[in-house]
Amino acid sequence: MPNKLLLRALAGETLPTPPIWLMRQAGRYLPEYRATRAQAGDFLSLCYNPELAAEVTLQPIRRFGFDAAILFADILLVPQALGLDLWFVTGEGPRLSTVTGPDDLARLRGPDDIHDRLAPVYETVRRLTESLPREVALIGFAGAPWTVATYMIAGRGTPDQGPAHALKSTDRATFDALMERITLATIEYLSAQVEAGAECVKLFDSWAGSLEGDDFETYAVAPAARIVAALKARHPGLPVIAFPRGADSRYVGLHERIGAECMAIDNGVSARWAAEHVQPGGCVQGNLAPTHMVTGGAALVEETRAIVEAFSRGPHVFNLGHGITPDADPDNVHRLIEAVRG
Ligand code: 1CP
């Protein structure tokens, strides 16, 4: 049995107190993050600077004593490594050159050609293995193919993933070839993170919820299952967290279909429902609404205790249902941890 709490929960152990970490725990709500980001120049320079990326990964560990650290990087580094231009517009978010037809696809690099661009990320992982406290687990991550494809097709974040859905129905060959390229690159990317020292990996499928009918199986479940199977073949025993955000009732049975030890649950479903219908499949992670980190107060404590109680009869990793937002109050994170560890 592993001795780090996060790895024990992922291995299926029901613990008296769930391990806790937060999505986007390194981020703009922390003054020390804003200072390091200013030192790096911009967000992407921070991602590709192993010393500073390791530093911002460690900041929330130092301040809050979380049970896990998540590599500081971004899901959009893979599109950039595949050859797309990527930049961030202040106050608006990411922009990318797009893939909208066979010619764009032909210009992309192969899945094995991503490592020179991504080498600084692997170096960040190596540094973290040396500097993290012994009891803190290191999580590597990547975007799931559908979510990454939505950005590569639209060239930006979209409320309804409209451009990706449109390409899927008008040029299925290009869409499928793009999904295939991302899937293979993701296997290589995560595998390299594990070789550098990541102890488990998380697949972020932030836009899985917009896949309807058979598309959910074809473009969310199947690619995730393929990535997990390939990773486990190369790294036996590697624990995986899957986050098909917005899966709603389709969370039921997903542990087995994806082959992941842990299902990260967003706050669109109730903890009671998930404890009854999803947790029998394995470890669950979640699922406090991120707004509590802004509003705090008695509701934060009550809701946190209710989630801990709901999931207390099986393996659970405490987290938010989505990333902590820039307007969150760090003091509320202290209150949250106190409510969880009580
Ligand atoms: O200005 C800043 O400093 C940038 C804000 C920021 C941060 C802190 C971005 C831009 N990315 C990140 C880091 C990040 N992104 C991590 C690091 C580790 C941690 O959690 O502490 C992780 C895991 C991600 C993952 C990520 N990036 C996702 C999946 C999770 C999710 O939130 O749904 C997505 C969709 C992205 C794309 C992205 N990167 C950044 C932004 C603002 C966005 C969303 C763009 C959009 O859809 O509009």
Boltz pocket constraint, residues with backbone or C-beta under 6 A from the ligand:
constraints:
  - pocket:
      binder: B
      contacts: [[A, 22], [A, 23], [A, 24], [A, 25], [A, 26], [A, 27], [A, 28], [A, 37], [A, 43], [A, 70], [A, 71], [A, 72], [A, 73], [A, 74], [A, 75], [A, 76], [A, 92], [A, 93], [A, 94], [A, 141], [A, 156], [A, 157], [A, 158], [A, 204], [A, 206], [A, 323]]
      max_distance: 6.0
